[in-house]
Amino acid sequence: MNHYTSPQSALDDFSRVIDQLAAELQLYAKRPQPNGAYIDKQNLLILRLTEIYNGITALQHYDAWTALETLMKRLQQTDPNISGYYIHLRTQPHGNNFALIEYNPF
């Protein structure tokens, strides 16, 4: 079992798994008398996994979220007593109109 160091590394592996499933299915389909129902079922699975992957990576600020997650994990390892983070996240190159977002899942 893998231990992922970042959301991006997990997604990279997820993408490789999808590619591997597709490649294996292509090889299976070239066999003599492949099971059509199995091929259809696997195609649907690969399609669904691809849709999930695309949905995750379609987040508008995906790169920022994954970078923040990595930084937060690194800081938490340095100081396990950290109980929260102040984050200044710029979404446009100019301007100083910022909104406060407070998130408390507890």
GROMACS elastic network, one bead per residue, 0.5 to 0.9 nm:
[ bonds ]
;  ai    aj funct       b0    kb
    2    10     6  0.87249   500
    3    10     6  0.85889   500
    4     7     6  0.71401   500
    4     8     6  0.85667   500
    4     9     6  0.60728   500
    4    10     6  0.56969   500
    5     8     6  0.83672   500
    5     9     6  0.66500   500
    5    10     6  0.79235   500
    5    70     6  0.74597   500
    5    73     6  0.87449   500
    6     9     6  0.53086   500
    6    10     6  0.65902   500
    6    11     6  0.87894   500
    6    66     6  0.70186   500
    6    67     6  0.82104   500
    6    69     6  0.72305   500
    6    70     6  0.56057   500
    6    73     6  0.87008   500
    7    10     6  0.51561   500
    7    11     6  0.62103   500
    7    12     6  0.85964   500
    7    65     6  0.89324   500
    7    66     6  0.57683   500
    7    67     6  0.85879   500
    7    69     6  0.74841   500
    7    70     6  0.76708   500
    8    12     6  0.59958   500
    8    13     6  0.85356   500
    8    63     6  0.86401   500
    8    66     6  0.65205   500
    8    67     6  0.87255   500
    9    13     6  0.62336   500
    9    14     6  0.85496   500
   10    13     6  0.51414   500
   10    14     6  0.61180   500
   10    15     6  0.86678   500
   11    15     6  0.61090   500
   11    16     6  0.85517   500
   11    53     6  0.74994   500
   11    56     6  0.87724   500
   11    57     6  0.84891   500
   12    15     6  0.51414   500
   12    16     6  0.63396   500
   12    17     6  0.87683   500
   13    17     6  0.62125   500
   13    18     6  0.86951   500
   14    17     6  0.51072   500
   14    18     6  0.63667   500
   14    19     6  0.87210   500
   14    49     6  0.87080   500
   14    53     6  0.76041   500
   15    18     6  0.51378   500
   15    19     6  0.62404   500
   15    20     6  0.85827   500
   15    49     6  0.89406   500
   15    50     6  0.80092   500
   15    53     6  0.73617   500
   16    19     6  0.50024   500
   16    20     6  0.60069   500
   16    21     6  0.85620   500
   17    21     6  0.61311   500
   17    22     6  0.85887   500
   18    21     6  0.51683   500
   18    22     6  0.62555   500
   18    23     6  0.86762   500
   18    46     6  0.63080   500
   18    47     6  0.89615   500
   18    49     6  0.69207   500
   18    50     6  0.70063   500
   19    22     6  0.51157   500
   19    23     6  0.61547   500
   19    24     6  0.86059   500
   19    46     6  0.86526   500
   20    23     6  0.50788   500
   20    24     6  0.60833   500
   20    25     6  0.84817   500
   21    24     6  0.51783   500
   21    25     6  0.60880   500
   21    26     6  0.86247   500
   21    42     6  0.81816   500
   21    46     6  0.70428   500
   22    25     6  0.51058   500
   22    26     6  0.62215   500
   22    27     6  0.87533   500
   22    42     6  0.84250   500
   22    43     6  0.78461   500
   22    46     6  0.68417   500
   23    26     6  0.51134   500
   23    27     6  0.63861   500
   23    28     6  0.86767   500
   24    27     6  0.51190   500
   24    28     6  0.61532   500
   24    29     6  0.86155   500
   25    29     6  0.60315   500
   25    30     6  0.86963   500
   25    39     6  0.69915   500
   25    42     6  0.72999   500
   25    43     6  0.79982   500
   26    29     6  0.51089   500
   26    30     6  0.65243   500
   26    39     6  0.89780   500
   27    30     6  0.53179   500
   27    31     6  0.69140   500
   28    31     6  0.54153   500
   28    32     6  0.87885   500
   28    34     6  0.66876   500
   28    35     6  0.89088   500
   28    39     6  0.81902   500
   29    32     6  0.80476   500
   29    33     6  0.82647   500
   29    34     6  0.56522   500
   29    35     6  0.80744   500
   29    36     6  0.83337   500
   29    39     6  0.70622   500
   30    33     6  0.84052   500
   30    34     6  0.73535   500
   31    34     6  0.57495   500
   33    36     6  0.85388   500
   34    37     6  0.89336   500
   34    38     6  0.81328   500
   34    39     6  0.77757   500
   35    38     6  0.53574   500
   35    39     6  0.64036   500
   35    40     6  0.88378   500
   36    39     6  0.50101   500
   36    40     6  0.61566   500
   36    41     6  0.85668   500
   37    40     6  0.51021   500
   37    41     6  0.61202   500
   37    42     6  0.85956   500
   38    41     6  0.50588   500
   38    42     6  0.60894   500
   38    43     6  0.84529   500
   39    42     6  0.51855   500
   39    43     6  0.60019   500
   39    44     6  0.86009   500
   40    43     6  0.50743   500
   40    44     6  0.62459   500
   40    45     6  0.86742   500
   41    44     6  0.52270   500
   41    45     6  0.63196   500
   41    46     6  0.87683   500
   42    46     6  0.61178   500
   42    47     6  0.84744   500
   43    46     6  0.51180   500
   43    47     6  0.60573   500
   43    48     6  0.85550   500
   44    47     6  0.50136   500
   44    48     6  0.60786   500
   44    49     6  0.85607   500
   45    48     6  0.51251   500
   45    49     6  0.61424   500
   45    50     6  0.85175   500
   46    49     6  0.51296   500
   46    50     6  0.60634   500
   46    51     6  0.85837   500
   47    50     6  0.50814   500
   47    51     6  0.61859   500
   47    52     6  0.87004   500
   48    51     6  0.50433   500
   48    52     6  0.62500   500
   48    53     6  0.86354   500
   49    52     6  0.50825   500
   49    53     6  0.61619   500
   49    54     6  0.85728   500
   50    53     6  0.50346   500
   50    54     6  0.60599   500
   50    55     6  0.84508   500
   51    54     6  0.50823   500
   51    55     6  0.60083   500
   51    56     6  0.86433   500
   52    55     6  0.50102   500
   52    56     6  0.62692   500
   52    57     6  0.87241   500
   53    56     6  0.52633   500
   53    57     6  0.62913   500
   53    58     6  0.85149   500
   54    57     6  0.52086   500
   54    58     6  0.58723   500
   55    58     6  0.51573   500
   55    59     6  0.72428   500
   56    59     6  0.61424   500
   56    62     6  0.80487   500
   57    60     6  0.82526   500
   57    62     6  0.62549   500
   57    63     6  0.87114   500
   58    61     6  0.84306   500
   58    62     6  0.71099   500
   59    63     6  0.85648   500
   59    65     6  0.89355   500
   60    63     6  0.83395   500
   61    64     6  0.53123   500
   61    65     6  0.62468   500
   61    66     6  0.87462   500
   61    91     6  0.83325   500
   62    65     6  0.51426   500
   62    66     6  0.61765   500
   62    67     6  0.85266   500
   63    66     6  0.53161   500
   63    67     6  0.61149   500
   63    68     6  0.85383   500
   64    67     6  0.51251   500
   64    68     6  0.60249   500
   64    69     6  0.85271   500
   64    89     6  0.82120   500
   65    68     6  0.50577   500
   65    69     6  0.60665   500
   65    70     6  0.86189   500
   66    69     6  0.50448   500
   66    70     6  0.62497   500
   66    71     6  0.86620   500
   67    70     6  0.51760   500
   67    71     6  0.62322   500
   67    72     6  0.86049   500
   68    71     6  0.50462   500
   68    72     6  0.59814   500
   68    73     6  0.85355   500
   68    87     6  0.86805   500
   69    72     6  0.51236   500
   69    73     6  0.62090   500
   69    74     6  0.86292   500
   70    73     6  0.52596   500
   70    74     6  0.62658   500
   70    75     6  0.87238   500
   71    74     6  0.50659   500
   71    75     6  0.61510   500
   71    76     6  0.85207   500
   72    75     6  0.51094   500
   72    76     6  0.60154   500
   72    77     6  0.85939   500
   72    85     6  0.79930   500
   73    76     6  0.50258   500
   73    77     6  0.62294   500
   73    78     6  0.86953   500
   74    77     6  0.52182   500
   74    78     6  0.64196   500
   74    79     6  0.87942   500
   75    79     6  0.61170   500
   75    80     6  0.79423   500
   75    82     6  0.79674   500
   76    79     6  0.50463   500
   76    81     6  0.74628   500
   76    82     6  0.63109   500
   76    83     6  0.89250   500
   77    80     6  0.58174   500
   79    82     6  0.59847   500
   80    83     6  0.82998   500
   82    85     6  0.78470   500
   88    98     6  0.88169   500
   89    98     6  0.88802   500
   90    93     6  0.71297   500
   90    94     6  0.86903   500
   90    98     6  0.83518   500
   91    94     6  0.88896   500
   92    95     6  0.73648   500
   95    98     6  0.85228   500
